[in-house]
Amino acid sequence: MLAGLIKAVGPYRIERDLDCVPFHALARAIAHQQLNGKAAKSIFDRFASTIGVEPNAVRTASTEQLRAAGLSFAKIASLKDLAEKTIAGVVPDRETLAALSNEEIIERLTQVRGIGQWTVEMMLIFNFGREDILPVDDFGVRLGFQLAYGLKKMPSPKALAKYGERWAPNRSAAAWYLWRACELHKAGTLPECREKIVLPRLPARKRKRAKTKTKRAKRARK
């Protein structure tokens, strides 16, 4: 199905901010959380002009100064933590980051308060040009997969991750095409899926109720 989707969409093209550094990218992500584009840009621009997007500047800024820029207390706490972890070397500079694997970067950056795996994955795709990222928790990627393959429901993140292994080492491009599938569906131009697929079967999770019954049975035998 991806072949038909690729034909309908055209060549893979993505705009990347390759001059961005990790601290800047994560500070922007924190400022933009739970806000629409214009409001988020306005707050970040005010923060950048009054405080400065530098670790030491953020660390020494008072809560009152950061609040005046329009940042919530939760975002201030996240930015302060980001500054401390950048100074401590947990958040690497651009050169150090380039030498790390995707997994190592995710493990390090998600130690920052308010930064989850999805945020890091978006940064890796759009800021640092990593070619093999499949953000399986992203709603648009999961919905695009459902639409592209004509499924009745969206795949679970684990099932999508397993199925997506076949797209390595170009999983960032696969994610981009799945996002485009959502756009084509909305426009009524998504190619019809002629390929029936079966998602990988994952081990069933043990039910808590079953564990409870086992414990009760053991107690009854005592």
C-alpha positions in Angstrom: 0.0 0.0 0.0 2.8 2.4 0.7 3.8 2.2 -3.0 0.4 3.4 -4.0 0.5 6.2 -1.4 4.0 7.2 -2.5 2.8 7.4 -6.1 -0.2 9.6 -5.1 1.8 11.9 -2.8 5.1 12.2 -4.7 8.7 12.3 -3.5 9.4 12.5 0.2 10.1 16.1 1.2 10.4 17.5 4.6 11.5 20.9 5.9 14.2 20.6 8.6 15.7 23.1 10.9 19.2 21.6 10.7 20.9 24.6 12.5 18.9 24.0 15.7 20.6 22.9 18.9 19.0 20.5 21.4 18.4 23.1 24.1 16.6 25.5 21.7 14.5 22.7 20.2 13.4 21.4 23.6 12.7 24.9 25.0 10.5 25.7 22.0 8.7 22.4 22.5 8.0 23.2 26.1 6.8 26.7 25.3 4.4 25.3 22.6 2.8 22.6 24.8 -1.0 22.8 24.9 -1.1 26.0 22.8 -2.1 26.8 19.3 0.5 28.0 16.8 0.1 31.8 17.1 -0.2 31.9 20.9 2.8 29.6 21.3 4.9 31.6 18.9 4.0 34.9 20.7 5.0 33.5 24.1 8.2 31.9 22.8 9.3 35.1 21.0 8.6 37.1 24.2 10.6 34.6 26.2 13.5 34.6 23.7 13.7 38.4 23.6 13.3 39.1 27.4 15.1 36.1 28.9 17.2 34.6 26.1 17.2 31.0 24.9 20.4 30.0 26.8 20.7 27.5 29.7 22.4 30.0 32.1 19.9 32.8 31.3 17.0 30.4 32.0 18.6 29.1 35.2 19.2 32.6 36.6 15.9 34.1 35.5 13.3 34.6 38.3 9.9 33.0 38.3 8.4 36.5 38.0 10.4 37.3 34.9 9.4 34.0 33.3 5.8 34.5 34.2 5.9 38.0 32.6 6.9 36.3 29.4 3.6 34.3 29.5 4.9 31.0 30.7 2.9 28.9 33.2 4.4 27.6 36.4 4.5 24.1 35.0 6.5 25.3 31.9 8.8 27.3 34.1 9.6 24.2 36.1 10.3 22.3 32.9 12.5 25.0 31.4 14.5 25.3 34.7 15.0 21.5 34.7 16.0 21.6 31.0 18.6 24.3 31.8 20.0 22.4 34.7 20.2 19.1 32.7 21.8 21.0 29.8 24.5 22.5 32.0 25.1 19.1 33.6 25.5 17.5 30.2 22.5 15.2 30.3 21.1 17.2 27.4 24.0 17.1 24.9 25.2 19.8 22.5 24.6 19.2 18.8 27.9 17.6 18.1 27.6 15.1 21.0 24.0 14.3 20.0 25.1 13.5 16.4 27.2 10.6 17.8 24.4 9.1 19.8 21.9 6.5 18.7 18.2 7.3 18.5 17.6 5.2 21.6 20.4 6.9 23.6 19.0 10.3 22.7 15.5 9.4 23.7 16.7 7.9 27.0 18.7 11.1 27.9 16.2 13.7 26.8 13.2 12.2 28.4 14.9 12.7 31.7 13.9 16.4 31.4 10.7 17.3 33.1 7.8 17.7 30.6 9.6 16.0 27.7 8.2 12.7 26.5 9.3 10.3 23.8 7.0 11.8 21.2 8.6 15.2 21.6 12.0 13.8 21.2 11.0 11.8 18.1 9.6 15.0 16.5 12.8 16.8 17.2 14.9 13.9 15.8 12.8 14.0 12.5 12.3 17.7 12.0 15.4 19.2 13.6 18.1 16.6 13.3 17.3 14.7 10.1 17.2 11.2 11.6 15.9 8.9 8.9 14.7 5.9 10.9 12.1 7.2 13.4 8.6 5.8 13.5 6.6 7.7 16.2 4.1 4.9 16.9 2.3 6.9 19.6 1.5 9.7 17.2 -2.3 9.8 16.5 -1.8 10.9 12.9 0.6 8.1 12.1 -1.7 5.5 13.6 -4.8 7.0 11.9 -2.9 7.3 8.6 -2.0 3.6 8.8 -5.6 2.6 9.5 -6.8 4.7 6.5 -4.1 3.7 4.1 -4.6 -0.1 4.8 -8.4 0.1 5.1 -8.5 -1.2 8.7 -11.5 -1.0 10.9 -9.5 0.5 13.8 -6.2 2.1 14.4 -3.3 -0.3 15.2 -1.9 -0.3 18.7 1.5 1.4 19.1 3.2 -2.0 19.7 1.6 -3.6 16.7 2.5 -0.7 14.5 6.1 -0.8 15.8 6.4 -4.4 14.9 4.8 -4.1 11.5 6.9 -1.0 10.8 10.2 -2.9 11.2 10.0 -3.7 7.5 10.4 0.0 6.7 13.8 0.3 8.4 16.0 2.2 7.8 13.5 4.7 6.3 10.8 4.8 9.0 10.8 8.6 9.2 9.7 8.7 5.5 7.1 6.1 6.2 5.7 8.3 9.0 5.6 11.2 6.7 3.6 9.3 4.1 1.2 8.1 6.8 0.6 11.7 7.8 -0.1 12.5 4.1 -2.6 9.6 4.0 -4.7 11.5 6.5 -4.6 14.6 4.3 -5.5 12.6 1.1 -8.4 10.9 3.0 -9.8 14.3 4.0 -9.5 15.5 0.4 -11.2 12.3 -0.9 -8.1 11.4 -3.0 -6.6 8.5 -0.9 -5.9 5.5 -3.2 -8.1 2.5 -2.4 -6.3 -0.2 -0.5 -6.1 -3.5 -2.5 -3.7 -5.2 -0.1 -5.0 -7.1 2.9 -2.6 -7.2 5.8 -2.6 -8.9 9.1 -1.0 -7.1 12.0 1.5 -9.0 14.1 0.0 -10.9 17.0 1.4 -9.8 20.3 1.5 -11.8 23.5 -1.7 -11.3 25.4 -1.4 -9.4 28.6 -2.3 -11.4 31.7 -5.5 -10.2 33.3 -5.3 -8.9 36.8 -8.5 -10.7 37.7 -6.8 -14.0 36.9 -3.9 -13.2 39.2 -6.3 -12.2 41.9 -8.1 -15.5 41.6 -4.8 -17.4 41.9 -3.9 -15.6 45.0 -7.3 -16.3 46.6 -7.0 -20.0 45.7 -3.6 -20.2 47.4 -4.9 -18.5 50.5 -7.9 -20.9 50.6 -5.5 -23.9 50.5 -3.6 -22.6 53.5 
